[in-house]
Amino acid sequence: MATKRTVPVTILGQEYKVRGESDAETVRRAAALLDETMVRVRERSGTVDSVDIAVLAALNIANHLVALRDERGKGDPVDPAALDELLSLVESAVAGAPA
């Protein structure tokens, strides 16, 4: 079993400490993707509610994931650990961000 570590990341200007088994660089890259997506959602939609932005960003990222899976073939599994890390980032953003 891998050791869990805590990695500080910044999403929408707020710092979060993400605990997980992925290496720090993977967590930082996932957080950067989430941050970029949330910024785009906020700019395009005009939405200011952090929860709405997080949900729309998660939907956007999930849509890309589904498209990639379809391109690769339906039999290719998604790495559960990678999804857990992404879920942790989204949950941190939703739980800790002011609405």
BALOBA-1460 file (C-alpha; in Angstrom, 3 decimals):
// residues 99
<rec num="1" residu="m" x="0.000" y="0.000" z="0.000"/>
<rec num="2" residu="a" x="1.352" y="3.409" z="-0.949"/>
<rec num="3" residu="t" x="2.000" y="6.083" z="1.613"/>
<rec num="4" residu="k" x="-0.410" y="9.010" z="1.612"/>
<rec num="5" residu="r" x="1.167" y="12.420" z="1.419"/>
<rec num="6" residu="t" x="-0.184" y="15.937" z="1.591"/>
<rec num="7" residu="v" x="0.450" y="18.309" z="-1.293"/>
<rec num="8" residu="p" x="-0.467" y="22.006" z="-1.126"/>
<rec num="9" residu="v" x="-2.194" y="23.309" z="-4.251"/>
<rec num="10" residu="t" x="-3.951" y="26.528" z="-5.217"/>
<rec num="11" residu="i" x="-7.331" y="26.494" z="-6.934"/>
<rec num="12" residu="l" x="-9.151" y="29.746" z="-7.750"/>
<rec num="13" residu="g" x="-6.733" y="31.619" z="-5.513"/>
<rec num="14" residu="q" x="-7.417" y="29.429" z="-2.485"/>
<rec num="15" residu="e" x="-4.832" y="27.044" z="-1.054"/>
<rec num="16" residu="y" x="-5.843" y="23.449" z="-0.331"/>
<rec num="17" residu="k" x="-3.900" y="20.577" z="1.139"/>
<rec num="18" residu="v" x="-4.680" y="17.452" z="-0.884"/>
<rec num="19" residu="r" x="-3.943" y="14.130" z="0.750"/>
<rec num="20" residu="g" x="-3.433" y="11.148" z="-1.513"/>
<rec num="21" residu="e" x="-1.164" y="8.432" z="-2.779"/>
<rec num="22" residu="s" x="-0.170" y="10.055" z="-6.088"/>
<rec num="23" residu="d" x="3.179" y="11.735" z="-6.412"/>
<rec num="24" residu="a" x="3.247" y="15.467" z="-5.735"/>
<rec num="25" residu="e" x="3.784" y="16.434" z="-9.377"/>
<rec num="26" residu="t" x="0.707" y="14.488" z="-10.490"/>
<rec num="27" residu="v" x="-1.405" y="16.192" z="-7.828"/>
<rec num="28" residu="r" x="-0.064" y="19.618" z="-8.830"/>
<rec num="29" residu="r" x="-0.789" y="18.927" z="-12.513"/>
<rec num="30" residu="a" x="-4.330" y="17.776" z="-11.689"/>
<rec num="31" residu="a" x="-4.876" y="20.880" z="-9.548"/>
<rec num="32" residu="a" x="-3.585" y="23.099" z="-12.349"/>
<rec num="33" residu="l" x="-5.998" y="21.455" z="-14.796"/>
<rec num="34" residu="l" x="-8.875" y="21.951" z="-12.377"/>
<rec num="35" residu="d" x="-7.883" y="25.559" z="-11.697"/>
<rec num="36" residu="e" x="-7.617" y="26.368" z="-15.418"/>
<rec num="37" residu="t" x="-10.970" y="24.735" z="-16.095"/>
<rec num="38" residu="m" x="-12.659" y="26.548" z="-13.214"/>
<rec num="39" residu="v" x="-11.252" y="29.897" z="-14.357"/>
<rec num="40" residu="r" x="-12.551" y="29.249" z="-17.907"/>
<rec num="41" residu="v" x="-15.974" y="28.253" z="-16.569"/>
<rec num="42" residu="r" x="-16.152" y="31.368" z="-14.389"/>
<rec num="43" residu="e" x="-15.135" y="33.640" z="-17.280"/>
<rec num="44" residu="r" x="-17.460" y="32.064" z="-19.851"/>
<rec num="45" residu="s" x="-20.503" y="31.619" z="-17.662"/>
<rec num="46" residu="g" x="-20.270" y="34.682" z="-15.468"/>
<rec num="47" residu="t" x="-21.072" y="32.388" z="-12.542"/>
<rec num="48" residu="v" x="-19.651" y="33.505" z="-9.196"/>
<rec num="49" residu="d" x="-20.863" y="30.673" z="-6.977"/>
<rec num="50" residu="s" x="-17.872" y="28.423" z="-6.228"/>
<rec num="51" residu="v" x="-19.966" y="25.266" z="-6.029"/>
<rec num="52" residu="d" x="-21.575" y="25.926" z="-9.409"/>
<rec num="53" residu="i" x="-18.154" y="26.626" z="-10.925"/>
<rec num="54" residu="a" x="-16.728" y="23.412" z="-9.414"/>
<rec num="55" residu="v" x="-19.625" y="21.299" z="-10.685"/>
<rec num="56" residu="l" x="-19.422" y="22.767" z="-14.181"/>
<rec num="57" residu="a" x="-15.641" y="22.305" z="-14.219"/>
<rec num="58" residu="a" x="-15.987" y="18.692" z="-13.067"/>
<rec num="59" residu="l" x="-18.557" y="18.090" z="-15.799"/>
<rec num="60" residu="n" x="-16.221" y="19.638" z="-18.361"/>
<rec num="61" residu="i" x="-13.313" y="17.434" z="-17.262"/>
<rec num="62" residu="a" x="-15.538" y="14.336" z="-17.120"/>
<rec num="63" residu="n" x="-16.746" y="15.092" z="-20.646"/>
<rec num="64" residu="h" x="-13.132" y="15.129" z="-21.859"/>
<rec num="65" residu="l" x="-12.465" y="11.868" z="-20.031"/>
<rec num="66" residu="v" x="-15.475" y="10.190" z="-21.644"/>
<rec num="67" residu="a" x="-14.380" y="11.419" z="-25.074"/>
<rec num="68" residu="l" x="-10.859" y="10.038" z="-24.510"/>
<rec num="69" residu="r" x="-12.258" y="6.691" z="-23.380"/>
<rec num="70" residu="d" x="-14.442" y="6.536" z="-26.475"/>
<rec num="71" residu="e" x="-11.431" y="7.282" z="-28.698"/>
<rec num="72" residu="r" x="-9.354" y="4.557" z="-27.048"/>
<rec num="73" residu="g" x="-12.129" y="2.003" z="-27.057"/>
<rec num="74" residu="k" x="-14.698" y="1.149" z="-24.462"/>
<rec num="75" residu="g" x="-12.597" y="-1.692" z="-23.036"/>
<rec num="76" residu="d" x="-9.838" y="0.559" z="-21.722"/>
<rec num="77" residu="p" x="-10.243" y="1.016" z="-17.980"/>
<rec num="78" residu="v" x="-9.734" y="4.344" z="-16.291"/>
<rec num="79" residu="d" x="-7.089" y="4.382" z="-13.568"/>
<rec num="80" residu="p" x="-9.120" y="4.426" z="-10.319"/>
<rec num="81" residu="a" x="-6.289" y="6.103" z="-8.393"/>
<rec num="82" residu="a" x="-6.195" y="8.974" z="-10.887"/>
<rec num="83" residu="l" x="-9.945" y="9.417" z="-10.611"/>
<rec num="84" residu="d" x="-9.702" y="9.348" z="-6.803"/>
<rec num="85" residu="e" x="-7.124" y="12.141" z="-6.908"/>
<rec num="86" residu="l" x="-9.281" y="14.200" z="-9.257"/>
<rec num="87" residu="l" x="-12.307" y="13.605" z="-7.053"/>
<rec num="88" residu="s" x="-10.299" y="14.713" z="-4.000"/>
<rec num="89" residu="l" x="-9.357" y="17.930" z="-5.761"/>
<rec num="90" residu="v" x="-12.948" y="18.659" z="-6.749"/>
<rec num="91" residu="e" x="-14.225" y="17.831" z="-3.243"/>
<rec num="92" residu="s" x="-11.586" y="20.115" z="-1.719"/>
<rec num="93" residu="a" x="-12.602" y="22.929" z="-4.038"/>
<rec num="94" residu="v" x="-16.296" y="22.465" z="-3.300"/>
<rec num="95" residu="a" x="-15.912" y="22.028" z="0.466"/>
<rec num="96" residu="g" x="-13.350" y="24.723" z="1.139"/>
<rec num="97" residu="a" x="-14.176" y="27.508" z="-1.268"/>
<rec num="98" residu="p" x="-16.375" y="30.355" z="-0.150"/>
<rec num="99" residu="a" x="-19.674" y="30.443" z="-2.054"/>
